[in-house]
Structure formats: C-alpha cells, structure tokens
Amino acid sequence: MTVERIFRIIGLILFGIIGWTAGLFWFNAATGLDTSSLSAVSAKYILPLTVVGAAIGALAAPWLTIRPAAWVVRIIRELTAVQLLAGGLGLVLGLVVSALAALPLSYLPSPFRAILPTIVAIVFGYVGIMVMVLRQKDFFALFRRRSGNVSLEAEETGGEGALTSDVLLLDTSVIIDGRIADVAKTGFIRSPMLVPRFVLAELQYIADSADALRRNRGRRGLEMLNRMQKESPVPVRMVDLDVEGTRQVDAKLVELARQLSCPIVTNDYNLNRVAGLQGITVLNVNELSNAVKAVVLPGETMPIRVIQEGKEAGQGIGYLDDGTMVVVENGRRYMDNEIEVSVTKVLQTNAGRMIFATPVR
C-alpha cells in the first residue's frame, strides 16, 4: 500500500467524522431534538454530510499532506546551508521581537488582545526571515571578521578549509579557453574557484567526442583544470553541488550562482546575456582581455610589422603584442617589413579593438 493511499484512507475517516459531526448539528438545528432522539429521519441530515465529508477527505488528503510536504522538501533542497541558517536565525529574532510586542498588546480590549499578538508574531517572523536571508552575506561577514575570517560557506564548497571570501563558479568555456589560469597565477583573483561536477562531466563528454576538434578542446579543458589545481595560488575545487529540474549546464550554472550569490566566470556570450538578465554577476574573460590592452591615442607613433594584406586596396595588416589588429593604410607595399606608423583612429567593437594607422614618412 502506497503512502498516498494511506493518507487517502486517513483523510476519508477524518473528514467522514467531521461530516458526521456537522450532520448532528444540522439535525439538532433543524428539528430541535436532542441527539439521543435520533430516528430514521436523521439519515437525511447526517448521512449525506458524512458521505460528502469522506469523499472530500479521500480526494483532498494528498493535496493537504503529501503535495505540500514534497514542495517543502524541494524548496529545502534548493536552499543552501547558509540560507537555511540565516532563515532560522531570522525567525528566532522575529519571534523574540513579537514576544516583546505581545506584552503591551495584551492590555488592549477584547478581541484585539487575543488576535493582534498572533498577527504580530506572523508578521515579525516573516520579516525576520526575509531580512536575514536577503542580507545574509553582510551579517555573516561580521562573524567572519570576528572569528579570524572563518566562513560558513566552507560547508557548501565541500572544502576542508574555510573560505575567506566569495567564491567564483567556472564555466566550461572559460576552462577550455585557459586564460583564467594565467589570470589566477598573477594574483588578481583572490576568491576560491569552484567547478561543479556537471561542468566536469561536460568537459569529459567533450573530451570523449567522436569529432576531433571537440575532442581536442575537451582534453585541453581537462589539462587546464589540472594545471590550475597545481599552480593557482587560490583553491580550485570540485564540488558536488547540483540543481534539480534542469539538464542544461548553463541553466544549472545560473541557478547555482543565484543560490550561492556568487559570480560566474565565462567567455560565453549567450551565458553572459542570460545570467545578466537574471541579475547574476558575470566576469567575462574577453571583456577583461579588452580592458587590459594597451591604450593608444590618435597621433601616437609605434612600430608595427605588416604581415598580411587588408580587405581594402593598398591596406596592410599588423598586430600588437596583445593581439590588437592594426590596419595600415597604404601599408601593402611594406609587406613583411617593420615600419613606424602613426595612429589615426581607434575603434572599439564587440570583437575587440581595432587601430587604424598610416606609415610615417
């Protein structure tokens, strides 16, 4: 016998008893007779309500018991340990405040002194939960500073040590790209980096692909991850955090970042847009690369080696050390030569920065 069937039987019995009791009151109100004077005529009052009550109980029992319980379990599974702790602390604080407010409310005339304390307890309990959950990072930061920078988020990351700051979620694309490893080695990243198991599984799936290009990309991602674990000055951890209800890796990353209130590191344009629309902080390696490129102004001169022809007649193309393209007007005749050029215009596009220049005569 399933749990749902058991609760249907219990609901049938309980609501049947409620229907029987309601039928007795209806019989007494309609006939004016005492329940000890029950006769056959009482069947038209008691029996219908008993049957209706039992039917309602059998049908509604799962929706009153199993369904709400499953919803609560699902919500609790989606919440992190820090959020649950923050909600519990907020509830306790809210109830303490409501208990203090209940004392003066008890002097009010009836029925306010009986109703208002309950309403105040519900309101302050809810407000306490919401305040603590929404401002959990600020409150726990106070405790971290007092306890030597020990973070409650260590339990979430599965690490043995405590984390001293917010964590970063790594996307598959940024691991394959590999530049995040070089950025981490420079010391600019001070936060532990997390790689969920579903991201690692996607890397392995790509590495096992039948397509040679995808297979090489996947293997490069695994090699870069291994390198980061060995060389990165901040921890790079594999965590068993997962998100139920979705199978797409990008959707899981966005939801996990929302639950942990942490940024996503990526160079995927679509993931960047989707996460940004949902209020998730995104650290885009491409944007970082563009931001640290050398700044040149119109009128400046610099050496450049022309290595290929441009799209327009007479144009030559060269590149700076950081990969910035330099379009040299009338530079075709200097092919395979290093010349001095003067910057005429700088354009910033979605693909990066382009510099237009002319040879210095």
C-alpha positions as a Markdown table, in Angstrom:
| # | Residue | x | y | z |
|---|---|---|---|---|
| 1 | Met | 0.0 | 0.0 | 0.0 |
| 2 | Thr | 1.4 | 3.4 | -1.1 |
| 3 | Val | 1.8 | 6.4 | 1.2 |
| 4 | Glu | -0.7 | 8.3 | -0.9 |
| 5 | Arg | -3.3 | 5.6 | -0.4 |
| 6 | Ile | -2.7 | 5.5 | 3.3 |
| 7 | Phe | -3.3 | 9.3 | 3.6 |
| 8 | Arg | -6.4 | 9.0 | 1.4 |
| 9 | Ile | -7.8 | 6.5 | 3.9 |
| 10 | Ile | -6.9 | 8.7 | 6.9 |
| 11 | Gly | -8.5 | 11.7 | 5.1 |
| 12 | Leu | -11.6 | 9.7 | 4.4 |
| 13 | Ile | -12.0 | 8.7 | 8.0 |
| 14 | Leu | -11.2 | 12.2 | 9.5 |
| 15 | Phe | -13.5 | 14.1 | 7.1 |
| 16 | Gly | -16.2 | 11.5 | 7.5 |
| 17 | Ile | -16.1 | 12.1 | 11.2 |
| 18 | Ile | -16.3 | 15.9 | 10.5 |
| 19 | Gly | -19.2 | 15.3 | 8.2 |
| 20 | Trp | -21.0 | 13.2 | 10.8 |
| 21 | Thr | -20.5 | 15.9 | 13.5 |
| 22 | Ala | -21.7 | 18.6 | 11.1 |
| 23 | Gly | -24.8 | 16.4 | 10.4 |
| 24 | Leu | -25.6 | 16.1 | 14.1 |
| 25 | Phe | -25.5 | 19.9 | 14.5 |
| 26 | Trp | -27.6 | 20.3 | 11.4 |
| 27 | Phe | -30.1 | 17.8 | 12.7 |
| 28 | Asn | -30.3 | 19.5 | 16.1 |
| 29 | Ala | -30.8 | 22.9 | 14.5 |
| 30 | Ala | -33.4 | 21.7 | 12.0 |
| 31 | Thr | -35.5 | 19.5 | 14.4 |
| 32 | Gly | -34.8 | 20.9 | 17.8 |
| 33 | Leu | -34.4 | 17.4 | 19.1 |
| 34 | Asp | -31.6 | 16.1 | 21.2 |
| 35 | Thr | -29.1 | 13.7 | 19.5 |
| 36 | Ser | -30.4 | 11.0 | 21.9 |
| 37 | Ser | -33.7 | 11.2 | 19.9 |
| 38 | Leu | -32.1 | 10.1 | 16.6 |
| 39 | Ser | -34.5 | 8.3 | 14.3 |
| 40 | Ala | -34.7 | 7.3 | 10.7 |
| 41 | Val | -35.5 | 10.9 | 9.7 |
| 42 | Ser | -32.0 | 11.9 | 10.9 |
| 43 | Ala | -30.5 | 10.0 | 8.0 |
| 44 | Lys | -31.3 | 12.7 | 5.6 |
| 45 | Tyr | -29.2 | 15.2 | 7.7 |
| 46 | Ile | -26.3 | 13.1 | 8.9 |
| 47 | Leu | -25.7 | 10.5 | 6.1 |
| 48 | Pro | -25.2 | 13.0 | 3.2 |
| 49 | Leu | -22.7 | 15.1 | 5.1 |
| 50 | Thr | -20.8 | 12.1 | 6.2 |
| 51 | Val | -20.6 | 10.7 | 2.7 |
| 52 | Val | -19.6 | 14.1 | 1.3 |
| 53 | Gly | -17.0 | 14.7 | 4.0 |
| 54 | Ala | -15.5 | 11.2 | 3.4 |
| 55 | Ala | -15.3 | 11.8 | -0.3 |
| 56 | Ile | -13.7 | 15.2 | 0.1 |
| 57 | Gly | -11.2 | 13.7 | 2.6 |
| 58 | Ala | -10.2 | 10.9 | 0.2 |
| 59 | Leu | -9.7 | 13.3 | -2.7 |
| 60 | Ala | -8.1 | 16.2 | -0.9 |
| 61 | Ala | -5.9 | 14.3 | 1.6 |
| 62 | Pro | -2.8 | 14.1 | -0.8 |
| 63 | Trp | -3.1 | 17.8 | -1.6 |
| 64 | Leu | -3.2 | 18.7 | 2.1 |
| 65 | Thr | -0.4 | 16.4 | 3.1 |
| 66 | Ile | 1.9 | 14.8 | 0.5 |
| 67 | Arg | 1.9 | 17.6 | -2.1 |
| 68 | Pro | 2.8 | 20.4 | 0.4 |
| 69 | Ala | 5.4 | 18.1 | 2.1 |
| 70 | Ala | 7.0 | 17.4 | -1.3 |
| 71 | Trp | 7.0 | 21.1 | -2.1 |
| 72 | Val | 8.7 | 21.9 | 1.2 |
| 73 | Val | 11.3 | 19.2 | 0.7 |
| 74 | Arg | 12.1 | 20.5 | -2.8 |
| 75 | Ile | 12.5 | 24.1 | -1.5 |
| 76 | Ile | 14.7 | 23.0 | 1.3 |
| 77 | Arg | 16.9 | 21.0 | -1.1 |
| 78 | Glu | 17.3 | 24.1 | -3.3 |
| 79 | Leu | 18.3 | 26.3 | -0.4 |
| 80 | Thr | 21.9 | 26.3 | 0.7 |
| 81 | Ala | 23.0 | 25.6 | 4.3 |
| 82 | Val | 23.8 | 29.3 | 4.8 |
| 83 | Gln | 20.3 | 30.3 | 3.6 |
| 84 | Leu | 18.7 | 27.8 | 6.0 |
| 85 | Leu | 20.8 | 29.0 | 8.9 |
| 86 | Ala | 20.0 | 32.7 | 8.0 |
| 87 | Gly | 16.3 | 31.9 | 7.8 |
| 88 | Gly | 16.3 | 30.1 | 11.2 |
| 89 | Leu | 18.1 | 33.0 | 12.9 |
| 90 | Gly | 15.8 | 35.5 | 11.3 |
| 91 | Leu | 12.7 | 33.5 | 12.5 |
| 92 | Val | 14.1 | 33.4 | 16.1 |
| 93 | Leu | 14.8 | 37.1 | 16.1 |
| 94 | Gly | 11.4 | 37.9 | 14.7 |
| 95 | Leu | 9.6 | 35.8 | 17.3 |
| 96 | Val | 11.7 | 37.5 | 20.1 |
| 97 | Val | 10.6 | 40.9 | 18.9 |
| 98 | Ser | 7.0 | 39.8 | 18.6 |
| 99 | Ala | 7.1 | 38.4 | 22.1 |
| 100 | Leu | 8.2 | 41.8 | 23.4 |
| 101 | Ala | 5.5 | 43.5 | 21.4 |
| 102 | Ala | 2.8 | 41.0 | 22.8 |
| 103 | Leu | 3.1 | 42.4 | 26.3 |
| 104 | Pro | 1.7 | 45.9 | 25.6 |
| 105 | Leu | -0.8 | 44.4 | 23.1 |
| 106 | Ser | -2.2 | 42.1 | 25.9 |
| 107 | Tyr | -3.6 | 45.2 | 27.6 |
| 108 | Leu | -5.9 | 46.1 | 24.7 |
| 109 | Pro | -9.6 | 45.4 | 25.0 |
| 110 | Ser | -11.0 | 42.2 | 23.7 |
| 111 | Pro | -10.9 | 40.8 | 21.0 |
| 112 | Phe | -7.8 | 42.8 | 19.9 |
| 113 | Arg | -5.6 | 41.4 | 22.8 |
| 114 | Ala | -6.3 | 37.9 | 21.5 |
| 115 | Ile | -5.9 | 38.5 | 17.8 |
| 116 | Leu | -3.1 | 41.1 | 17.5 |
| 117 | Pro | -0.3 | 39.1 | 19.2 |
| 118 | Thr | -0.7 | 36.2 | 16.8 |
| 119 | Ile | -0.7 | 38.6 | 13.8 |
| 120 | Val | 2.3 | 40.4 | 15.1 |
| 121 | Ala | 4.2 | 37.1 | 15.6 |
| 122 | Ile | 3.5 | 36.0 | 12.0 |
| 123 | Val | 4.5 | 39.4 | 10.5 |
| 124 | Phe | 7.7 | 39.8 | 12.6 |
| 125 | Gly | 8.6 | 36.1 | 11.9 |
| 126 | Tyr | 8.3 | 36.6 | 8.2 |
| 127 | Val | 10.1 | 40.0 | 8.2 |
| 128 | Gly | 13.0 | 38.4 | 10.3 |
| 129 | Ile | 13.4 | 35.5 | 7.8 |
| 130 | Met | 13.4 | 37.8 | 4.8 |
| 131 | Val | 15.8 | 40.3 | 6.3 |
| 132 | Met | 18.3 | 37.6 | 7.3 |
| 133 | Val | 18.1 | 35.7 | 4.0 |
| 134 | Leu | 18.5 | 38.8 | 1.9 |
| 135 | Arg | 21.3 | 40.3 | 3.9 |
| 136 | Gln | 23.0 | 37.0 | 4.9 |
| 137 | Lys | 26.3 | 37.9 | 3.4 |
| 138 | Asp | 26.6 | 41.2 | 5.3 |
| 139 | Phe | 25.7 | 39.5 | 8.7 |
| 140 | Phe | 28.0 | 36.6 | 8.2 |
| 141 | Ala | 30.8 | 38.9 | 7.1 |
| 142 | Leu | 30.7 | 40.4 | 10.6 |
| 143 | Phe | 31.1 | 37.0 | 12.2 |
| 144 | Arg | 34.0 | 36.1 | 9.8 |
| 145 | Arg | 35.9 | 39.2 | 10.8 |
| 146 | Arg | 35.4 | 38.4 | 14.5 |
| 147 | Ser | 36.4 | 34.7 | 14.1 |
| 148 | Gly | 39.5 | 35.3 | 12.0 |
| 149 | Asn | 37.9 | 35.2 | 8.6 |
| 150 | Val | 36.3 | 31.8 | 9.0 |
| 151 | Ser | 33.4 | 31.5 | 6.5 |
| 152 | Leu | 30.2 | 29.5 | 6.8 |
| 153 | Glu | 30.4 | 28.8 | 3.1 |
| 154 | Ala | 33.1 | 26.2 | 3.6 |
| 155 | Glu | 30.4 | 23.6 | 4.1 |
| 156 | Glu | 28.8 | 24.4 | 0.7 |
| 157 | Thr | 32.1 | 24.1 | -1.2 |
| 158 | Gly | 33.0 | 20.8 | 0.3 |
| 159 | Gly | 36.5 | 22.0 | 1.2 |
| 160 | Glu | 38.4 | 21.1 | 4.2 |
| 161 | Gly | 39.5 | 24.6 | 4.9 |
| 162 | Ala | 37.3 | 27.7 | 5.3 |
| 163 | Leu | 36.9 | 30.2 | 2.6 |
| 164 | Thr | 37.9 | 33.8 | 3.3 |
| 165 | Ser | 35.8 | 35.5 | 0.6 |
| 166 | Asp | 33.1 | 34.9 | -2.0 |
| 167 | Val | 33.6 | 32.0 | -4.4 |
| 168 | Leu | 33.6 | 32.0 | -8.2 |
| 169 | Leu | 31.8 | 29.5 | -10.5 |
| 170 | Leu | 33.8 | 28.4 | -13.5 |
| 171 | Asp | 32.1 | 27.8 | -16.8 |
| 172 | Thr | 33.1 | 25.1 | -19.3 |
| 173 | Ser | 34.1 | 27.6 | -22.0 |
| 174 | Val | 36.4 | 29.6 | -19.7 |
| 175 | Ile | 38.2 | 26.4 | -18.6 |
| 176 | Ile | 38.8 | 25.3 | -22.2 |
| 177 | Asp | 39.9 | 28.8 | -23.1 |
| 178 | Gly | 42.7 | 28.6 | -20.4 |
| 179 | Arg | 43.3 | 32.3 | -19.9 |
| 180 | Ile | 41.7 | 32.1 | -16.5 |
| 181 | Ala | 44.7 | 30.0 | -15.4 |
| 182 | Asp | 47.1 | 32.8 | -16.3 |
| 183 | Val | 44.9 | 35.4 | -14.7 |
| 184 | Ala | 44.8 | 33.3 | -11.5 |
| 185 | Lys | 48.6 | 33.0 | -11.5 |
| 186 | Thr | 49.1 | 36.7 | -11.5 |
| 187 | Gly | 47.2 | 37.0 | -8.1 |
| 188 | Phe | 44.4 | 39.2 | -9.4 |
| 189 | Ile | 41.9 | 36.5 | -8.4 |
| 190 | Arg | 41.6 | 36.3 | -4.6 |
| 191 | Ser | 38.5 | 34.1 | -4.4 |
| 192 | Pro | 38.3 | 30.3 | -4.4 |
| 193 | Met | 37.1 | 28.9 | -7.8 |
| 194 | Leu | 34.5 | 26.2 | -7.8 |
| 195 | Val | 34.0 | 23.6 | -10.6 |
| 196 | Pro | 30.6 | 21.8 | -10.2 |
| 197 | Arg | 30.5 | 18.2 | -11.1 |
| 198 | Phe | 28.2 | 18.8 | -14.0 |
| 199 | Val | 30.7 | 21.1 | -15.6 |
| 200 | Leu | 33.4 | 18.5 | -15.2 |
| 201 | Ala | 31.1 | 15.9 | -16.7 |
| 202 | Glu | 30.5 | 18.1 | -19.7 |
| 203 | Leu | 34.3 | 18.5 | -20.1 |
| 204 | Gln | 34.7 | 14.8 | -20.1 |
| 205 | Tyr | 31.8 | 14.3 | -22.6 |
| 206 | Ile | 33.5 | 16.8 | -24.9 |
| 207 | Ala | 36.9 | 15.0 | -24.5 |
| 208 | Asp | 35.2 | 11.7 | -25.5 |
| 209 | Ser | 33.6 | 13.2 | -28.6 |
| 210 | Ala | 34.0 | 11.5 | -31.9 |
| 211 | Asp | 34.7 | 14.9 | -33.5 |
| 212 | Ala | 38.5 | 15.5 | -33.4 |
| 213 | Leu | 38.1 | 19.3 | -32.8 |
| 214 | Arg | 35.7 | 18.9 | -29.9 |
| 215 | Arg | 37.8 | 16.1 | -28.5 |
| 216 | Asn | 40.9 | 18.3 | -28.5 |
| 217 | Arg | 39.0 | 21.1 | -26.9 |
| 218 | Gly | 37.7 | 18.8 | -24.1 |
| 219 | Arg | 41.2 | 17.4 | -23.5 |
| 220 | Arg | 42.6 | 20.9 | -23.4 |
| 221 | Gly | 40.0 | 21.9 | -20.8 |
| 222 | Leu | 40.9 | 18.9 | -18.6 |
| 223 | Glu | 44.6 | 19.7 | -18.9 |
| 224 | Met | 44.0 | 23.4 | -18.0 |
| 225 | Leu | 41.9 | 22.3 | -15.0 |
| 226 | Asn | 44.7 | 20.0 | -13.8 |
| 227 | Arg | 47.2 | 22.9 | -14.3 |
| 228 | Met | 45.0 | 25.3 | -12.3 |
| 229 | Gln | 44.7 | 22.9 | -9.4 |
| 230 | Lys | 48.5 | 22.6 | -9.2 |
| 231 | Glu | 49.6 | 26.2 | -10.0 |
| 232 | Ser | 46.8 | 28.5 | -9.0 |
| 233 | Pro | 47.5 | 30.5 | -5.8 |
| 234 | Val | 43.8 | 30.2 | -4.8 |
| 235 | Pro | 42.0 | 26.9 | -4.3 |
| 236 | Val | 40.3 | 25.3 | -7.3 |
| 237 | Arg | 37.7 | 22.8 | -6.0 |
| 238 | Met | 35.4 | 20.2 | -7.5 |
| 239 | Val | 32.1 | 20.4 | -5.7 |
| 240 | Asp | 29.1 | 18.0 | -5.8 |
| 241 | Leu | 26.6 | 20.9 | -5.9 |
| 242 | Asp | 23.8 | 20.3 | -8.5 |
| 243 | Val | 20.5 | 21.8 | -9.5 |
| 244 | Glu | 17.4 | 19.6 | -9.9 |
| 245 | Gly | 14.7 | 20.3 | -12.5 |
| 246 | Thr | 17.0 | 21.2 | -15.4 |
| 247 | Arg | 19.5 | 19.3 | -17.6 |
| 248 | Gln | 21.3 | 22.2 | -19.4 |
| 249 | Val | 24.7 | 23.1 | -18.0 |
| 250 | Asp | 24.3 | 26.8 | -18.5 |
| 251 | Ala | 20.9 | 26.8 | -16.8 |
| 252 | Lys | 22.3 | 24.9 | -13.9 |
| 253 | Leu | 25.2 | 27.3 | -13.5 |
| 254 | Val | 22.9 | 30.3 | -13.5 |
| 255 | Glu | 20.6 | 28.7 | -10.9 |
| 256 | Leu | 23.6 | 27.6 | -8.7 |
| 257 | Ala | 25.1 | 31.1 | -8.9 |
| 258 | Arg | 21.8 | 32.5 | -7.8 |
| 259 | Gln | 21.6 | 30.1 | -4.8 |
| 260 | Leu | 25.2 | 30.8 | -3.7 |
| 261 | Ser | 25.0 | 34.5 | -4.6 |
| 262 | Cys | 28.3 | 34.3 | -6.4 |
| 263 | Pro | 29.6 | 35.4 | -9.8 |
| 264 | Ile | 30.1 | 33.2 | -12.9 |
| 265 | Val | 33.4 | 33.3 | -14.8 |
| 266 | Thr | 32.9 | 32.7 | -18.5 |
| 267 | Asn | 33.6 | 33.9 | -22.0 |
| 268 | Asp | 30.4 | 32.6 | -23.5 |
| 269 | Tyr | 28.4 | 35.5 | -24.9 |
| 270 | Asn | 25.0 | 33.8 | -24.6 |
| 271 | Leu | 25.6 | 32.7 | -21.0 |
| 272 | Asn | 26.7 | 36.2 | -20.2 |
| 273 | Arg | 23.5 | 37.7 | -21.5 |
| 274 | Val | 21.2 | 35.1 | -19.9 |
| 275 | Ala | 22.9 | 35.5 | -16.5 |
| 276 | Gly | 22.9 | 39.2 | -16.7 |
| 277 | Leu | 19.2 | 39.3 | -17.4 |
| 278 | Gln | 18.6 | 37.3 | -14.2 |
| 279 | Gly | 20.7 | 39.6 | -12.0 |
| 280 | Ile | 23.7 | 37.3 | -11.8 |
| 281 | Thr | 27.2 | 38.9 | -11.7 |
| 282 | Val | 29.3 | 37.7 | -14.7 |
| 283 | Leu | 33.1 | 38.0 | -15.0 |
| 284 | Asn | 33.8 | 37.8 | -18.7 |
| 285 | Val | 37.4 | 37.0 | -19.6 |
| 286 | Asn | 37.0 | 38.5 | -23.1 |
| 287 | Glu | 36.0 | 41.8 | -21.5 |
| 288 | Leu | 38.9 | 41.6 | -19.1 |
| 289 | Ser | 41.2 | 41.0 | -22.1 |
| 290 | Asn | 39.9 | 44.0 | -23.9 |
| 291 | Ala | 40.2 | 46.2 | -20.7 |
| 292 | Val | 43.9 | 45.4 | -20.2 |
| 293 | Lys | 45.0 | 46.0 | -23.8 |
| 294 | Ala | 47.4 | 48.9 | -24.4 |
| 295 | Val | 45.8 | 52.2 | -24.8 |
| 296 | Val | 46.8 | 54.2 | -27.9 |
| 297 | Leu | 45.7 | 57.6 | -28.9 |
| 298 | Pro | 45.4 | 59.3 | -32.3 |
| 299 | Gly | 48.6 | 60.9 | -33.2 |
| 300 | Glu | 50.9 | 58.4 | -31.4 |
| 301 | Thr | 53.6 | 56.6 | -33.3 |
| 302 | Met | 54.6 | 53.0 | -32.8 |
| 303 | Pro | 56.5 | 50.2 | -34.7 |
| 304 | Ile | 54.4 | 47.6 | -36.4 |
| 305 | Arg | 55.2 | 44.6 | -38.7 |
| 306 | Val | 52.9 | 44.3 | -41.7 |
| 307 | Ile | 52.2 | 40.6 | -42.2 |
| 308 | Gln | 49.2 | 40.4 | -44.5 |
| 309 | Glu | 47.0 | 42.3 | -46.9 |
| 310 | Gly | 43.9 | 44.2 | -45.8 |
| 311 | Lys | 40.4 | 44.0 | -47.3 |
| 312 | Glu | 40.7 | 47.4 | -49.0 |
| 313 | Ala | 43.1 | 48.2 | -51.8 |
| 314 | Gly | 46.6 | 49.0 | -50.6 |
| 315 | Gln | 45.9 | 48.2 | -46.9 |
| 316 | Gly | 48.3 | 46.2 | -44.8 |
| 317 | Ile | 47.6 | 44.4 | -41.5 |
| 318 | Gly | 49.7 | 44.0 | -38.4 |
| 319 | Tyr | 49.2 | 43.0 | -34.8 |
| 320 | Leu | 50.3 | 44.4 | -31.5 |
| 321 | Asp | 51.7 | 42.0 | -28.8 |
| 322 | Asp | 48.3 | 41.8 | -27.2 |
| 323 | Gly | 46.7 | 40.7 | -30.4 |
| 324 | Thr | 45.1 | 44.0 | -31.3 |
| 325 | Met | 44.7 | 44.4 | -35.1 |
| 326 | Val | 46.4 | 47.4 | -36.7 |
| 327 | Val | 45.1 | 48.4 | -40.2 |
| 328 | Val | 47.8 | 50.3 | -42.0 |
| 329 | Glu | 46.6 | 52.5 | -44.9 |
| 330 | Asn | 48.8 | 52.2 | -47.9 |
| 331 | Gly | 50.8 | 49.6 | -46.0 |
| 332 | Arg | 50.6 | 46.8 | -48.5 |
| 333 | Arg | 53.9 | 47.8 | -50.1 |
| 334 | Tyr | 55.7 | 47.3 | -46.7 |
| 335 | Met | 54.7 | 43.6 | -46.6 |
| 336 | Asp | 56.9 | 41.6 | -44.2 |
| 337 | Asn | 58.7 | 44.7 | -43.0 |
| 338 | Glu | 58.6 | 46.6 | -39.7 |
| 339 | Ile | 57.7 | 50.2 | -40.1 |
| 340 | Glu | 56.8 | 53.2 | -38.0 |
| 341 | Val | 53.2 | 54.1 | -38.2 |
| 342 | Ser | 51.1 | 57.0 | -36.8 |
| 343 | Val | 47.7 | 56.2 | -35.3 |
| 344 | Thr | 44.8 | 57.9 | -37.0 |
| 345 | Lys | 41.7 | 56.2 | -35.4 |
| 346 | Val | 40.8 | 53.7 | -32.7 |
| 347 | Leu | 37.6 | 51.7 | -32.9 |
| 348 | Gln | 36.1 | 49.5 | -30.1 |
| 349 | Thr | 33.9 | 46.7 | -31.5 |
| 350 | Asn | 32.3 | 43.6 | -30.0 |
| 351 | Ala | 35.1 | 41.6 | -31.5 |
| 352 | Gly | 37.7 | 43.8 | -29.8 |
| 353 | Arg | 39.7 | 46.9 | -30.5 |
| 354 | Met | 40.9 | 47.9 | -34.0 |
| 355 | Ile | 43.6 | 50.6 | -34.7 |
| 356 | Phe | 43.9 | 52.5 | -38.0 |
| 357 | Ala | 47.2 | 54.0 | -38.8 |
| 358 | Thr | 49.3 | 55.4 | -41.7 |
| 359 | Pro | 53.0 | 55.0 | -42.4 |
| 360 | Val | 55.3 | 57.7 | -41.0 |
| 361 | Arg | 57.2 | 59.2 | -44.0 |
